[in-house]
Every structure is written in C-alpha cells, then in structure tokens.
Amino acid sequence: MPWAAPVAAPTPAASWGSAEHPAGLIDTTGPFSTRAATALAATWFVQRAGHKGGAMSRLVSALRTSTASARRPASLTDATDAVLAIRRAAWHAPVRTACLEESAATVFLLATHGLATVWCHGVAADPVRLHAWIQTVDGETVAEPPSTLAYTPALTIGARHRHAF
C-alpha cells in the first residue's frame, strides 16, 4: 500500500510513549474501560511468554490473528474511546507501558468487539525514533499528537484489503 511522504512536524522531546498523553489524569469511563486492563495483560503476556528475543515476533503474530477476526471497521469514536481506556488502565500499571503496548492492547480490545483497525509501527529520522499507533481502516490516525505525522509506517497489520465488510 503506498504511503504519502511524511509531513513536517515538530520533533517531540524525549519520550517513552506516554508523556504526550494526559489520559491517566482524565477521570472518565467509557464503553471499553472494564476490559482495558485485560487487553493490557494479554499484551504483556504475549511479550513475556517466551524468549526475550522473540517478543516482537510473538506480538506481531498475535496482532495478525486478532485483526483477522475483526469484521466491522471501528469508528473514529470507538477507536478513540478504546485508546483512552487503554491509556487510563496503563497509567496505573506496574510495568512499562508505552506506545507499543498501548497500540497492541487497543487492537486486541477492539477485536474482542469485532471492530477492525490498522496497527502501525513506524520510524522517523534525525534522530531515529520508533513509534506504534493505530489508524481507522480509512487511514485516520487515532488519538495521537501532531508529532506522529513525522513517522513513516514500516509495518502495518490489519489493512483494509484483509477484511470482509
């Protein structure tokens, strides 16, 4: 799938994926709040259930399996609610939770409701930075700061052509 050239965006300060998101400070509940912690736990389990060197491979396989079961595209509202629910749950987590864990857990959470999104893992240059996020099947970036526009997707899972709507 061809991607547009990255748009110039301000370079963010050093971050481990959660500094730009105030979700943990927002005291609200939504339709996905009760299952968010379970989706995060599943993500951590997949990452840690084997040799450390295979963590990313296991996570990619789990994401592919999860997105294959989703049949309806998630609306921007549903996807945003899920991302914020995951970030609220992650705020209280006793383990590292950054963009990789948040985005994967969001895909898992939405897939349990049969809702499809696209998981993206991208890179930005100068300095080299990695980031993971989700998009709607129509390509809208979900609950991300403008600095996400600086990233070029290197791996996407759950592309539109894989789903029967």
N, C-alpha and C positions, 0 to 999 in steps of 0.2 A: 504494500500500500504506500503510495508516495506521500511524503510529508512536506509541508511548507517549510521554507527556511526559518530558523529561529528568529524571533522578533527581539530587537534590542530591549533589554530590561535591566533595571538596576541590579548590581551584584549584591546579594544579601550578605549580612555579617555571618561569621562562622556559626553554624547551627547543626544540631544533631536531629533535625526534623520536626521539632515541636516548638521552637522559640517563637515562630511567627503566628502560632495558633492559640488563641485565648480560650479554646473550648473547655478546658478544665476549670476555668473560672466562671463559666456560664452555668447557672443552676437551673437548668430546664430539663424536661424529659420529652421524649418523642416516641414514635412507634417502634423504634429499634433499640431503645435503651435497655430493656430487660435481657436481650440476647447479645449485647455488645461484648460483655465480659467473656462469654462462652466463645465467641468468634476470636477474640484475642488469645484466649487459652489454646484454642485449636492451632492458631498461627505459631505460638511459642512451642507447642508440642511438635509440630511438623519440623520446625527448625532444629530442635534439640533431640529428636528421636533417632539418632544415628551418629555416624562420624561427622565431626565438625566441618570437614571439607566438602561434604555433600549437602549442607544445609540449603544452599540456594537452589540446587537441583531438585531437592525434595519439595521446596516451596513452589517452584515453577510447575512441577508435576501436579501438585495439589491445586494450584490455580487453574491449570488446564482442565482438570477433572471437574472442578467446581463450575467453571464457566460453561462447560459443555452441558450441564444440567439446567441452566437458566434458559427460559423460553420467551420471556417478555422483556422488552427494554425497560430499564429503570428510568423513571422521570428524573429530571434535574432535582426536583424537590425531594424525592425518595432517596436519591443518591447523596444529597447534601445532608439529609437527616441521618443517614447511616454513618457517614464520615464523622459528623459531630458526635454521634453516640459512641463511636469507637474512641474518639479523642477524649471524651469525658471519662470513659472507663479507663483509658490508658493513663490519664492523669494520676490515678490512684494505684497504678500497677507497681509492684515491687521490682520489676525487671525493665531493661531497656525497651523502650517503645518509641521508634522513630518512624520516618516515612515508609520504610519497607514493611514494617509490621502493621502500621495503620492501614496502608492501602490494601495489603493482602487480607487482613481481617475484614475490611469493608466489603471486598469481593465475596468472601465466604458468607458474611452476614446477609448480603443481598441475594446471593444464590440460594440460601435456605428459604427465601420467599419467592424463588423462581424468577428473580429480576437480574437482567444482564447488564454488565458494564464492561469497559475495556480497562485492563490493568496496564499501566505504562511504567517502564523503567528507562530512564534517560540519562544523558550526560551533557554537561556544559563545560566549555573550555575556559582556560585562563582565569583563575586556576581550575584544574579539572575537578568537577564535582559530580556526584551521582545523586539521583532523586527518583522516588517512586510515587506515583499518584494514580488516580482513576479518572476516567472520562466516561461520559454517556456514550451510547452506541452511535450517537450523532456527532461525536467529537468534541463536546463541550467539557472543558476541564471543571472538575467538581471541587469546590471548597479549597481552592489553592490561591496563594498570593500571586501578584503580578510577576514575581521573580521566576515562576515556573515557566514562563514563556522563553526563558533563556535555555531551556533544556530541549535536546533533540531526542525523541524516543528511539532507543536502540532495540528494545524488546517490547512487544505488545501481546497481550493474551486476551482473547475474547473478542476478536474483530467481528465486525458486522456480518461478514460472509459466513461465519461459522454457526449462526443462529437461524432457526426457522421461526419466523414471527407470523 
